[in-house]
Amino acid sequence: MIGKPKAGSITVPFGVGAAYVYGFSAGQWVFDSVIPPPPPQPTFGSGFGNAIALAGDAAVIGAPQFSPGSNSTITGTAYVFTRGGGVWTLAATLTPSGAAHGDRVGWSVALSADGQIALIGAMGKDTPAGADAGAAYVFVNAGGTWTQQAELTASDGGANHLFGNSVALGADGLTAVIGAPGGHFGSGSPPNVPGAAYVFVRSGESWTQQAKLTASDGSIADNFGWSVALHGETAVVGAPGDATAAGADAGSAYAFTRAGATWTQQAKLTDSDAALNDQCGRAVALEGDQVVVGAAQVWTSLGFDFPPSTADHAYVFHRAGGVWMQDAATLAGADTLPSDGFGAAVAMDGPRIVIGAPVKERPVGPPFEPFGGAYAFAAQSGAGPRWTGLGLVGDWSHNPNWQCNAPPFGDGTENVTLAAGGNTTVNLDADASVASLTLDAVAPPFTIRGTNTLT
């Protein structure tokens, strides 16, 4: 499921938002359906699709700019959708009690594996700790009725901490990790804290803070907590503002493990080809002993975070014997540009990875405007590094009423470049139902560009 918070409709051409559903079948990604915002249709941008969490036949979609009635009161909200008979329908609207203007409820969302517990971030929430201190809310489903179970705030929260900028929820719904990066990129002034992430645990219906996670080498404006991921007893926290030996805002991610109730930093993850302003750690996804870390210079509502200078990438790290190592492959879009934001969102499901490029321009024009795209990658185990591309997938006009705002792409070929010492270019027929390529046992480093583009 891919969110497009600025997608338009027939009656509202820009900014309504939508979510697009794809299924993986017979080795390729196939478009399934589109989920528009529920009625009444908004007349301005609600940000529907800004954040998405998916668990089987349940999904939570955030709309952080939603207004309950007046454009002057923008609280945000989140929606639960369930699938039955192949059709997605609205099951609940999750708006916390006491929601107020500027809360940005739904900026981040997470779901338990059974789809019965939702965690909703509201990083703009004003609390007694200060303006924009932030909060997160737990909702639970009992017999089809969703109710708010808890409001979570940091024990040492403060103004502009943005607690709730990112959220992650354990598969069993008993552990939550919530990021508080302490400030936005591009806001005009750096945050006065390095950022943090907070762990909460549930016992019965009560939630308590278990730990505060910080970087061992943290410094002001690291934006530690901008992204978070959780799987089992491991959490990964992104710090895209971290200044490393590669330069300011090169970024990094940190892995933590839990033993009992004690959390310990296990590793700091940095990419091997890091550079100034890469912002590695903008997005993270974790499954088992593998993590994907996005490095993206992104256009936001606040403007360009930094003038993009290099193409964005994503990096895969794996853990063996408690030691984290970077995979040989660097993931990049087949046709992405430095300003496309590739790596701003990442997701992982077993051997499959999907990476968002939210400000990617339409492939034909004019106008050359950011319409976004997502790229899928598939990995297989073998004698050496083995990555399989599955061809180019997608249609820019899947639904006559809810548009991706661009015509079908493809001029008969799409290029996939594999850099392994020298460059190899493979032209894929865009009309073919499946176009594949395999790179096996090639000496690192190399770059995988492709495989699928979901738009």
N, C-alpha and C positions, 0 to 999 in steps of 0.2 A: 504494500500500500504506500503510495507516494502522495504527499501533500503539495498542493499548489495554492498558497494563501492569497494569491492575486489573480487567480483565474476569473474569467468573466463569463457571463451568461448572455442569452439573447436580449433580455431586458436590462441587465446591468453589465455593460461590456467590460468592466475592469474592477477588480478588487473584491469580488464576492467570496472567492475561494472555493476549493473543491478537493476531493481526495480521489485518486485513481487506483483501482485495484487490478493487479496482475496475478496470474497464476503460473506456476512452473510446471510444464507438462512436456513429456517426450523430449527433454533436453533443451527446451527453449521457454522464454517468457512470453506469455500470451495475455493480451488485454482482456479483462473480464467485465468491468463496470466502472461507473463513476458515481461518487457519493457527493451530492451537492449539500449546502447548508439546509437545515430543515426550515420549513415555513414558519413565520412569514419571511419571505426572501429579503435579506438586508439590502438597503439602498446605498450602502457605502461599505468600505472595507472592514470586515469583521476579523480578518486574519484566519478564517476557517482553514485548517490544514497546516497551520504554523508548526504544530507538534502532533505526532501520531504515535499511538502504541497499539500493537496488534497481538492478540492471543487467541489462536484458533478461530472460532466464529464470533469473536468479540473484538471491538476496536473502540478506542477512545481518541477523539479528535479535538484538539484545542482551538479556540477562537479568542485569542487574548485581547482583541479590539472590539469585541461584541458590546453593543449598547442595548440595555433592556428596554429602551423606549425613546430616550432622548440622546441625540448625538453629543450633547454636552456631558453625558454621564456614560463613560466607557469603563465597564467593570471587567469584561472578559468572561468567558465561560468554557465549559467542555461538554462534549456530547458522547454518549455511549450508543454505539450501533451494534446490532447483532445480525448474523446471517442465518437465514432459514430458507431452504429450497433454492439456494443460489442467489437470494435477494437480500440486500442490506437494508434494515429498517431502524429507525430511531427507537431506542429503548429508554433513554433517560437524558435529561439535561442536568449537568452537575454545576450548580452555582453555590458557592459557600454562603453560609449565613453571615450577614454583615458585609457582604461584598460592596466595595465603594469605588468611586471613580479613580482610575489609574492603577488598580490592583494588578491588571494583566493576568487574570485567572486564565489558565490554559496555555501559558507561555511554554510550559513543559508538562509532559504527561507520561505516566507509566502504568502498566497493568500486571497483575499477578498471572501466573501461567494458566490458571483456570478461568481467567477473565472476570472474577467476582470481586476483586479489590482494585481500586484505582487510586493513583496518587497524582495530584494536580498541583503544579507549581504556580505561585502568584508572586513573582519576584518584585512587583511594584507595590506590594501591600505596605501601608503605613501601620506601624505597631507602636507600642509604648517605647520601643527602643529607638525609634526615629523614622523619618520619611524613607520610603523605599527600603526598609529593613528586610521585607519579604516574609513570605509564609508558604506553607504547603499544606494541602488538605487530603485527608484519607476518606474515601467513600467506599461503602461495602454494599453488595447486592444480597438481599435476602428475599427469596420468593418473587423475584422480579421487581422489587422495590429498592431503589438506591437511596441510602441515607448517609449523611456526613457522620463519620466516626470520630475524627480528631482534626484539630488544627495544630500543625507543628511549626515551631519557631526555634531559632538558635538560642541557647542558654546565654550567650554573650553577644547577641545581635546588636547591630548599630545602624545608623543612618547610611543609606546607599550600599549596604552589604549585598543586596539583591539575592537573598536567600530564596531558593526556588527557581533560580535561573536554569537549573538542570535538576532532574530527578531520576532515580532508578529504584526499582522495587524487586525484591527477591522473588523467585518463582513461587515460593510458598506464601508470599505476602506477609512474612514476619519481620523482614528487614527492609529498611528504606535508607537510601543515601541521597542527600540533598546538597547541591552545590551553592555556594555563596561567594562568587568571584570578586565581589567588592567594587564593581564598576564596569561600565561599558567601554569597549573600544570606540574611539572616535567621539567621545563625549566632551572633548575640549580640555579636560583635566584628568590626570591619572588618578586612580583610586588610591586612598591612603592606607590600604591594607593589601597583603599579598593574596588574600582569598583563602577559603577553607571549604571543606565538605564535612557534613555532619551525618552520623549514623544513628538511626532510631530503630528500636525493636519493639515488637508488639507482644504483650502477654494478655490473653483474653481480649478485652476491648480497649486496653490501655496502652498508650505509646510513651516510651521514655527515651531520652537521648542516651546512647551508649558510648559514643566517642566523637571527638572532633579530629578530623584528619587534616594535617598540614604538611607541606613539603619540608624536608629536612634542610633544604637550602633556599627556602622561600624568601622573596623580597617584595617590596612594594610594587604594585602594578603587574604582578605575575598573572593575574586573573585565574589563579588556581581555583577550580570548581566551576569553570565555565561549562565543562561537560563532565558527566559521570556515567559509569557503567558498573553493574553488579552481577556476579554469577557465583553462586555458592558462597564460599568464604573468601572470595577475592573481589576487591573493588579497584577500579581504575579511574583516575581523576585527571582531567586535562588542564593544562596551564599554558594557554597559547600566548600569553604575554611574557613568558619566562625568557630572560636574557641569558643565553648560553655562550659558549666560546664561539659559536657561529655568528653571533650578533644579537642586537636588541630584538625582542619579540620573535626570536626563532622558534620558541615554544617547546613544550615537552609534555609528557604524561607520566603519572606515577602509579605504580601498582602497590596495593596494600593487601595484607592477608590477616585473617582473624583466627585466633586460637582461644577458644573459650569466649571471653568478652573483651579480649585485648587485641587491638589492631596495631600492626607493625608495617612500616614501609619496607617493601621487598625490593623494589627497583625503581630507577628513573629511566624512562624510555625516551630516547632522542633519535632522530633519523640520521642516517649516515651521511647524507648530503645536505644537511641543514644549512640554511642561509638566512640573512637578515630579513625579518618580517615574514617568515614562512608561516608562523602561527600554528605550528604543530601542536595538536591537542585541542583544536577547535571542536572536534567531535571524536567520540570514542565509542566502540562497541566491543563487548567481551562475551566470549563463549568458551567455557572450559579453560584450556591453556592457550588460547589464541585471542589476540586483541587487534583490532583495526583502529588506527589513529589517523584522523584527517588533518591535513595542513592546508588551510584555505585563507586567502585574503578576500574578504567578502564585503559586498555592498549591503548596507543595512539601512533602516529608516533614518539612521543618524549620518549617513554618508559613507564614503569609502573609508574603511579602517586605516588603510595605508595605500599609497599608490602601488598597484600590483606591478611587480617587476619580473616575476618568474611564474611559469605555469604551476598550478596547484597539484598536489599529489596526495596519496594516502599510503600508509605504511602498515605492514603486517608484522607483528611480533608473536613469537611463540615461547612457551615455557617448558623447560625440561629439567627435572631435578631441582626445581626451585630457582633456576637461572633463566632470565628472559633474554632472547636473542632476536635480532631483526631478520626477517626472511630476506632472501636475495632479491626478490622482486619488489619494485616500486610500482604502485598502481596509478595509472593516469588515464584520462579520457582520450579516446582516439582522435578527437577533434577539438579538445578544449583549449581555451586561450587563458592567459594569465588572469583575466578579469572574470572568468566564469564561476569562480567560487567552488571548483571541484574539491570535495572533501569537507564541505561545510556540514554535511550530514552523512552518517555512515550507519549501516545495519549489517548484521551477520546472522546466517542461519546455516549451521553446519559448514559444508564446503562452498557455500554461496555468499557473496558479498555484494551489496548494492551501495553505491556512493552517489550522493546528490551534488548537483552543480546548479544552484538556484538562480544564478544570474547569467546562465548560458544564453547567448543570442539564438534566435531562430536561424536555421542553417541556410535559409534563403531570404532575400530582402530586396529593397528596404520595406518597412523600417527595421533598423537593427536595434532591437529592444530585448531586454532580458526576459525570456520566456521559460527558462529553466530546463533541466533534463536530469536524468539519472542513468548511471552506468552499472551494469551487472558484470560480475566476475565469478568464475568458477574455478575451484582448485581441486586437484586430485593427488593422491599419494602415489609414489612410484620410486624408481631407482634414484631419481634426482628431482630437481624442481620440475613440476609438471602442471602446467596451466592450460586450460582448454577454453577457447573462445567459442561462443555459440551463435554468433551472427548479430546483425543489427535488427532490433525489434522496436515497433511503436508506430503510432499514427497520430499526427498532430490534431486530428479532428475526430476523436472517437465517438462523440455524441453530438447530434445537431443542436442541442440546447445548451450543453455545457462544453465549452470549447477550450482547447489548448492554445488558441489564438495564433495558429500558424498553419500553413498548408502542409500536406505530406512532404516529407523530405526524401532525399535520395536521387542521385543522378545516374544510377546504374552501377556505381562503385562506391565502396566505403573503404578507407584505408586503415589497416591495423599495422602498427610499426613495432617490431621487436628489436630492441637494441641489445646486442650481445657481442661486444667488441665492435663489429661492423653492424650496419643497420639492414634489416630485412623488411621489405614492405610486401604485404599480401593484400591484393585487391579482392574484396568480397562482393559478389553480386547481390545488390540490395533487394532484388526480386526473389532470390532463392529463399526457400522456407527455412533452411538451415545451412549456415556456412561456418565451418569449423577450422581451427588450426590448433596445433599442439606444439608446445615447446618443452622438450624433455632433456634433462641432464645438460643444460647449458651453463657454462661457468659464469658465476655472478661477477659484477652486478649486471642486471638487465632490467628492462622496463616493459611491462605489459600494458598495451594500449588497446582498449576495447573492454568487454566483449560486446555486450548488448547495450544499446541506448534505449531507455524507457522514457517516453515523453508524453 
